[in-house]
């Protein structure tokens, strides 16, 4: 078992390098666009990783598809739209605003406004419930000295 431990550890250490697509594109501008797009698209199998970071086969297929679309001369917007048409809004890490997903954009603002409204009401209630024990804040407890 001790003989296999270094081999097993080296396999675990080397395997993450296969997650990155090793093929470089000939044009540096296309390579940069490819890198940006592959980080904007979500792996449909992993769901919390971009296709650039995912080691699964589906992500590799999506990377090849993005590369092919870039080589065909498609714009970034056309590639995002192609992927969105094929896989739905979920594939985009930054979905576009639309009537279908408007609640995703509006809900945080709505909750913030509700929280602000509740905080203001609580603060106003506490101000009105200030100490009413009959003492005047200007008096510093020296009434007894005046009587003498």
C-alpha positions as CSV (number, residue, x, y, z in Angstrom):
1,X,0.0,0.0,0.0
2,X,2.8,2.4,0.8
3,X,4.2,1.9,-2.7
4,X,0.9,3.1,-4.3
5,X,0.4,6.1,-2.0
6,X,2.8,8.4,-3.9
7,X,1.3,7.3,-7.2
8,X,-2.2,8.0,-6.0
9,X,-1.3,11.4,-4.6
10,X,0.4,12.4,-7.8
11,X,-2.7,11.3,-9.8
12,X,-4.9,13.5,-7.6
13,X,-2.5,16.4,-8.0
14,X,-2.2,16.1,-11.8
15,X,-5.9,15.5,-12.7
16,X,-7.1,19.1,-12.3
17,X,-4.9,20.2,-15.1
18,X,-7.1,18.3,-17.5
19,X,-10.0,20.6,-16.8
20,X,-8.5,23.4,-18.8
21,X,-8.7,23.2,-22.6
22,X,-5.1,22.9,-23.8
23,X,-5.8,23.9,-27.4
24,X,-4.8,27.5,-28.2
25,X,-6.4,29.4,-31.0
26,X,-4.2,30.9,-33.7
27,X,-5.5,34.5,-33.3
28,X,-4.7,36.1,-29.9
29,X,-7.9,38.3,-30.1
30,X,-10.0,35.2,-30.7
31,X,-8.2,33.4,-27.8
32,X,-9.1,36.2,-25.5
33,X,-12.7,36.2,-26.6
34,X,-12.8,32.4,-26.2
35,X,-11.4,32.7,-22.7
36,X,-14.0,35.4,-21.7
37,X,-16.9,33.5,-23.2
38,X,-15.9,30.2,-21.6
39,X,-15.9,31.9,-18.2
40,X,-19.4,33.5,-18.8
41,X,-21.1,30.2,-19.7
42,X,-22.2,27.7,-17.0
43,X,-21.5,24.0,-17.2
44,X,-24.9,22.4,-17.4
45,X,-23.7,19.3,-15.5
46,X,-21.7,21.0,-12.7
47,X,-24.0,24.0,-12.5
48,X,-21.6,26.1,-10.3
49,X,-18.6,26.1,-12.6
50,X,-18.0,27.7,-15.9
51,X,-17.3,25.6,-18.9
52,X,-13.7,26.8,-18.7
53,X,-13.2,25.3,-15.2
54,X,-15.3,22.1,-15.5
55,X,-13.6,18.8,-16.2
56,X,-16.7,17.0,-17.4
57,X,-17.2,15.9,-21.1
58,X,-20.2,18.1,-21.6
59,X,-18.1,21.2,-20.8
60,X,-15.5,20.1,-23.2
61,X,-18.2,19.8,-25.9
62,X,-19.4,23.3,-25.1
63,X,-15.9,24.6,-25.2
64,X,-15.4,23.1,-28.7
65,X,-18.7,24.5,-29.8
66,X,-17.7,28.0,-28.6
67,X,-14.4,27.7,-30.4
68,X,-16.1,26.6,-33.6
69,X,-18.6,29.5,-33.5
70,X,-15.7,31.9,-33.0
71,X,-13.9,30.5,-35.9
72,X,-17.0,30.9,-38.0
73,X,-16.9,34.6,-37.3
74,X,-19.9,34.9,-34.9
75,X,-19.9,37.8,-32.4
76,X,-19.9,37.3,-28.7
77,X,-23.6,38.3,-28.5
78,X,-24.5,35.8,-31.2
79,X,-22.7,33.0,-29.4
80,X,-24.4,33.8,-26.1
81,X,-27.7,33.9,-27.9
82,X,-27.0,30.6,-29.6
83,X,-26.2,29.0,-26.2
84,X,-29.2,30.6,-24.6
85,X,-31.5,29.3,-27.3
86,X,-30.1,25.8,-27.0
87,X,-29.8,25.5,-23.2
88,X,-32.0,28.3,-21.8
89,X,-31.1,31.3,-19.6
90,X,-29.5,29.1,-17.0
91,X,-26.3,28.7,-19.1
92,X,-25.5,32.4,-18.6
93,X,-23.8,33.4,-15.4
94,X,-25.1,36.9,-16.0
95,X,-28.6,36.5,-17.4
96,X,-30.1,39.4,-19.4
97,X,-33.0,41.4,-18.1
98,X,-36.3,40.1,-19.6
99,X,-39.9,39.9,-18.5
100,X,-39.4,36.3,-17.8
101,X,-36.7,36.8,-15.3
102,X,-37.5,40.3,-14.1
103,X,-38.3,39.0,-10.6
104,X,-34.6,38.0,-10.2
105,X,-33.6,41.6,-10.6
106,X,-36.5,43.3,-8.8
107,X,-36.8,41.1,-5.7
108,X,-33.5,42.1,-4.0
109,X,-34.4,45.8,-4.5
110,X,-37.9,45.1,-3.2
111,X,-36.6,43.3,-0.1
112,X,-34.1,46.2,0.6
113,X,-37.0,48.7,0.4
114,X,-39.2,46.6,2.7
115,X,-36.3,46.3,5.2
116,X,-35.6,50.0,5.1
117,X,-39.4,50.7,5.7
118,X,-39.5,48.3,8.7
119,X,-36.3,49.8,10.2
120,X,-37.6,53.4,10.0
121,X,-40.9,52.3,11.6
122,X,-39.1,50.6,14.5
123,X,-36.8,53.6,15.0
124,X,-39.7,56.0,15.1
125,X,-41.6,53.8,17.6
126,X,-38.6,53.6,19.9
127,X,-38.2,57.4,19.7
128,X,-41.9,57.9,20.8
129,X,-41.4,55.4,23.6
130,X,-38.6,57.4,25.1
131,X,-38.4,57.4,28.9
132,X,-41.5,59.0,30.3
133,X,-40.8,58.7,34.1
134,X,-41.5,62.4,34.7
135,X,-37.9,63.4,35.0
136,X,-36.6,66.3,33.0
137,X,-33.3,65.5,31.2
138,X,-32.1,69.0,32.1
139,X,-32.3,68.2,35.8
140,X,-29.3,66.5,37.1
141,X,-30.7,65.3,40.3
142,X,-30.0,68.5,42.4
143,X,-33.6,69.3,43.4
144,X,-32.9,68.5,47.0
145,X,-30.2,71.2,47.2
146,X,-32.7,74.0,46.2
147,X,-35.0,73.1,49.0
148,X,-32.4,73.7,51.7
